[in-house]
């Protein structure tokens, strides 16, 4: 799904045919899900890769234990809790969603080094082409893999913590990191929610600066 907007803010939708990659898990053919993107987004959320449920349904963050949609709502980023099948409605709030790796897996631990590297350069091209105000990497490991690849810095030399990063990889896009909302993540929910609440505060600051 691709969305464009004119200077008056009217949305024009264009169907984007996703990559024709697939994998086989327990005899199920799973395909990558389509990005939800548009130029000039307020926030582009970047995850690891689609989980099995997302690949089966085509919806972002569709796993039953995934906390992404709950975090968006309870942080105030969305006025109500979206369902995974409503994921394209992110565009209505100026948000988008993609992943660093397209191939679906049961766990991000199954992603290979070569997939991260290839995905990082695809993501670099995407970010520079649509210029979101904020890029929120939904996983500390997502940002570490991406920054290491595009900046040619060993991962061991990168210090990454949740929140706004001390430097931005691209001019015009603020780098922000939250932990992976997957139910497999043991980080307490309240700590994750605090990160999303701070993201909401950053978004309001960006909007305020644009109004001046």
BELTA-V279442 format. One record per residue. N is the residue number from 1. RES is the residue in one small letter. PHI is phi in radians with two decimals (999 if undefined). PSI is psi as a letter, one per 40 degrees, with the letter a starting at -180 (* if undefined). OMEGA is omega in whole degrees, 0 to 359 (* if undefined). Layout:
N | RES | PHI | PSI | OMEGA
N | RES | PHI | PSI | OMEGA
This chain:
1 | x | 999 | h | 179
2 | x | -2.23 | h | 181
3 | x | -2.24 | h | 176
4 | x | -2.06 | i | 179
5 | x | -2.43 | i | 177
6 | x | -1.63 | a | 185
7 | x | -1.15 | e | 179
8 | x | -1.61 | e | 178
9 | x | 1.48 | e | 178
10 | x | -1.29 | h | 184
11 | x | -1.57 | h | 175
12 | x | -2.12 | h | 185
13 | x | -1.67 | h | 178
14 | x | -2.25 | h | 179
15 | x | -1.29 | h | 180
16 | x | -1.92 | h | 179
17 | x | -1.34 | h | 183
18 | x | -1.25 | i | 179
19 | x | -1.15 | i | 183
20 | x | -1.70 | f | 177
21 | x | -1.84 | i | 177
22 | x | -2.67 | i | 177
23 | x | -2.49 | i | 182
24 | x | -2.16 | h | 176
25 | x | -2.17 | h | 181
26 | x | 0.89 | f | 177
27 | x | 1.17 | e | 176
28 | x | -1.84 | h | 177
29 | x | -1.50 | h | 183
30 | x | -2.00 | h | 182
31 | x | -1.92 | i | 175
32 | x | -1.04 | i | 179
33 | x | -1.64 | i | 181
34 | x | -1.29 | i | 173
35 | x | -1.14 | i | 171
36 | x | -1.96 | h | 189
37 | x | -2.45 | i | 176
38 | x | -2.82 | i | 174
39 | x | -1.16 | i | 172
40 | x | 1.02 | f | 175
41 | x | -1.16 | i | 170
42 | x | -1.28 | d | 180
43 | x | -2.35 | h | 169
44 | x | -1.89 | h | 177
45 | x | -1.54 | h | 182
46 | x | -2.13 | h | 179
47 | x | -1.72 | a | 178
48 | x | -1.21 | c | 181
49 | x | -2.92 | i | 180
50 | x | -1.17 | h | 171
51 | x | -1.42 | i | 184
52 | x | -1.09 | d | 181
53 | x | -1.12 | d | 178
54 | x | -1.11 | d | 179
55 | x | -1.15 | d | 180
56 | x | -1.23 | d | 186
57 | x | -1.76 | d | 185
58 | x | 1.48 | e | 182
59 | x | -1.82 | i | 180
60 | x | -1.31 | i | 177
61 | x | 0.88 | f | 187
62 | x | -1.59 | e | 180
63 | x | -1.04 | h | 184
64 | x | -1.02 | d | 182
65 | x | -1.72 | e | 181
66 | x | -1.26 | h | 187
67 | x | -1.75 | e | 187
68 | x | -0.98 | d | 185
69 | x | -1.17 | d | 177
70 | x | -1.16 | d | 180
71 | x | -1.14 | d | 178
72 | x | -1.04 | d | 183
73 | x | -1.24 | d | 186
74 | x | -1.26 | e | 175
75 | x | -1.51 | e | 182
76 | x | 1.60 | e | 179
77 | x | -1.22 | d | 173
78 | x | -2.17 | i | 184
79 | x | -1.31 | e | 177
80 | x | -2.62 | i | 182
81 | x | -1.43 | h | 177
82 | x | -1.26 | i | 172
83 | x | -1.63 | i | 179
84 | x | -0.91 | d | 181
85 | x | -1.24 | e | 176
86 | x | -1.78 | e | 188
87 | x | -1.02 | d | 179
88 | x | -1.18 | e | 177
89 | x | -1.23 | e | 174
90 | x | -0.93 | d | 181
91 | x | -1.07 | d | 180
92 | x | -1.13 | d | 181
93 | x | -1.78 | e | 181
94 | x | 1.42 | f | 180
95 | x | -1.94 | i | 175
96 | x | -2.41 | i | 183
97 | x | -2.58 | h | 176
98 | x | -2.64 | a | 178
99 | x | -2.38 | i | 178
100 | x | -1.27 | d | 179
101 | x | -2.17 | h | 184
102 | x | -1.49 | d | 187
103 | x | -1.19 | h | 178
104 | x | -1.23 | i | 175
105 | x | -2.52 | i | 175
106 | x | -1.22 | d | 183
107 | x | -2.51 | i | 178
108 | x | -1.14 | e | 178
109 | x | -1.12 | e | 181
110 | x | -1.48 | e | 180
111 | x | -1.28 | h | 182
112 | x | -1.57 | i | 179
113 | x | -1.06 | d | 180
114 | x | -1.17 | d | 178
115 | x | -1.17 | d | 177
116 | x | -1.09 | d | 182
117 | x | -1.13 | d | 179
118 | x | -1.11 | d | 180
119 | x | -1.14 | d | 181
120 | x | -1.09 | d | 182
121 | x | -1.33 | d | 172
122 | x | -1.16 | d | 180
123 | x | -1.16 | d | 177
124 | x | -1.01 | d | 180
125 | x | -1.11 | d | 180
126 | x | -1.12 | d | 183
127 | x | -1.09 | d | 181
128 | x | -1.21 | d | 182
129 | x | -1.45 | d | 183
130 | x | -1.93 | e | 174
131 | x | 0.85 | g | 175
132 | x | -1.20 | i | 178
133 | x | -1.12 | d | 180
134 | x | -2.26 | h | 171
135 | x | -1.92 | h | 179
136 | x | -1.77 | h | 178
137 | x | -1.46 | h | 186
138 | x | -1.57 | g | 183
139 | x | 2.57 | h | 180
140 | x | -1.03 | d | 179
141 | x | -1.16 | d | 178
142 | x | -1.09 | d | 181
143 | x | -1.15 | d | 181
144 | x | -1.08 | d | 179
145 | x | -1.13 | d | 182
146 | x | -1.18 | d | 181
147 | x | -1.10 | d | 180
148 | x | -1.07 | d | 183
149 | x | -1.25 | d | 187
150 | x | -1.41 | d | 179
151 | x | -1.77 | e | 181
152 | x | 0.97 | f | 178
153 | x | -2.05 | h | 178
154 | x | -1.01 | i | 181
155 | x | -1.01 | d | 180
156 | x | -1.15 | e | 181
157 | x | -1.65 | e | 182
158 | x | -1.64 | h | 175
159 | x | -1.80 | h | 184
160 | x | -2.16 | h | 176
161 | x | -2.28 | i | 179
162 | x | -1.09 | i | 179
163 | x | 1.96 | a | 179
164 | x | -1.22 | h | 182
165 | x | -1.48 | i | 184
166 | x | -1.23 | e | 178
167 | x | -2.42 | i | 177
168 | x | -1.89 | h | 181
169 | x | -1.22 | d | 182
170 | x | -2.13 | h | 175
171 | x | -1.06 | h | 177
172 | x | 1.58 | e | 178
173 | x | -2.20 | h | 180
174 | x | -1.41 | h | 178
175 | x | -1.57 | h | 181
176 | x | -2.39 | i | 183
177 | x | -2.25 | h | 169
178 | x | -2.19 | i | 180
179 | x | -1.27 | i | 181
180 | x | -1.07 | h | 181
181 | x | -1.38 | e | 179
182 | x | -0.98 | i | 177
183 | x | -1.11 | e | 178
184 | x | -1.34 | e | 181
185 | x | -1.36 | h | 183
186 | x | -1.59 | e | 177
187 | x | -1.11 | h | 182
188 | x | -0.99 | i | 182
189 | x | -1.02 | d | 183
190 | x | -1.06 | d | 178
191 | x | -1.20 | d | 176
192 | x | -1.13 | d | 181
193 | x | -1.10 | d | 178
194 | x | -1.04 | d | 179
195 | x | -1.12 | d | 179
196 | x | -1.23 | d | 177
197 | x | -1.15 | d | 177
198 | x | -1.18 | d | 174
199 | x | -1.12 | d | 177
200 | x | -1.05 | d | 179
201 | x | -1.11 | d | 178
202 | x | -1.10 | d | 179
203 | x | -1.05 | d | 180
204 | x | -1.11 | d | 177
205 | x | -1.13 | d | 179
206 | x | -1.06 | d | 180
207 | x | -1.09 | d | 180
208 | x | -1.11 | d | 179
209 | x | -1.11 | d | 180
210 | x | -1.23 | d | 181
211 | x | -1.37 | e | 183
212 | x | -1.35 | * | *
